[in-house]
Amino acid sequence: MVQEVAGSRPVFHPKPSFEEGFFFIMLEKEFTCPYCWENQSRLFDPSILNQNFIEDCEVCCNPIEFNLITNGLDILDFSVNFIGQ
């Protein structure tokens, strides 16, 4: 696949395939910020079975704790929590 950006040279990206092991799946999950109550979505890598991390809300910039359990293909359990400051 060749991608062109205005005013620059074409960039070559090899086409991913299942057989070569380059195929990468991300899952999108919607959630509500526990601080500002805005609906948002995030992309998650389901290949990591148990995930626990902190990211800032894209709207109000407060830290959100994400807890996620996957089976490698689907999200089995998901929660977001506020972090007392």
C-alpha positions in Angstrom: 0.0 0.0 0.0 1.3 3.4 -0.9 0.2 6.5 1.0 0.8 10.0 -0.2 0.7 13.2 1.9 0.3 16.5 0.2 3.7 18.0 -0.7 5.7 14.9 0.4 7.1 11.8 -1.2 5.0 8.6 -1.2 5.5 6.3 1.8 5.4 2.5 1.3 3.6 0.4 4.0 3.6 -3.4 3.6 0.1 -4.9 3.4 -0.5 -6.8 6.7 -1.8 -10.4 6.5 -2.9 -13.1 9.0 -0.4 -15.6 7.6 2.6 -13.4 8.2 1.5 -12.5 11.8 1.3 -8.8 11.1 -2.4 -8.4 11.6 -3.2 -6.3 14.7 -6.7 -5.9 16.2 -7.7 -3.1 18.5 -11.1 -3.0 20.3 -13.0 0.2 20.9 -14.9 0.7 24.1 -17.1 3.5 25.1 -17.2 4.8 28.7 -18.2 7.8 30.8 -15.7 10.0 32.5 -16.2 9.7 36.3 -15.4 13.4 36.7 -17.0 15.3 33.9 -19.5 12.6 32.8 -18.6 13.0 29.1 -19.1 10.0 26.9 -15.8 9.0 25.3 -14.2 6.0 23.6 -10.7 4.4 23.8 -9.0 1.7 21.7 -7.6 -1.3 23.6 -5.2 -4.1 22.6 -7.0 -7.3 23.4 -3.8 -9.4 23.3 -3.0 -8.2 26.8 -5.4 -10.2 28.9 -5.3 -8.2 32.2 -4.9 -4.5 31.9 -4.7 -1.8 34.6 -3.5 1.7 33.7 -4.1 5.4 34.2 -4.9 7.9 31.5 -6.1 11.5 31.6 -9.6 12.4 30.5 -9.5 14.0 27.0 -12.1 16.6 28.1 -11.4 17.5 31.7 -7.8 16.2 32.0 -8.4 14.4 35.3 -6.7 11.0 35.8 -8.9 7.9 35.1 -8.0 4.4 36.2 -8.9 1.8 33.6 -9.3 -1.9 34.5 -9.8 -4.3 31.6 -10.0 -8.1 31.2 -10.0 -9.7 27.7 -9.9 -13.2 26.4 -7.7 -12.2 23.5 -10.6 -11.3 21.2 -13.3 -9.6 23.2 -13.5 -7.4 26.3 -14.9 -9.5 29.2 -14.8 -7.0 32.0 -14.3 -3.2 31.9 -14.4 -0.5 34.5 -13.2 3.1 34.9 -12.6 4.7 38.3 -11.8 8.1 39.6 -8.5 8.6 41.4 -8.8 10.6 44.6 -6.5 13.6 44.6 
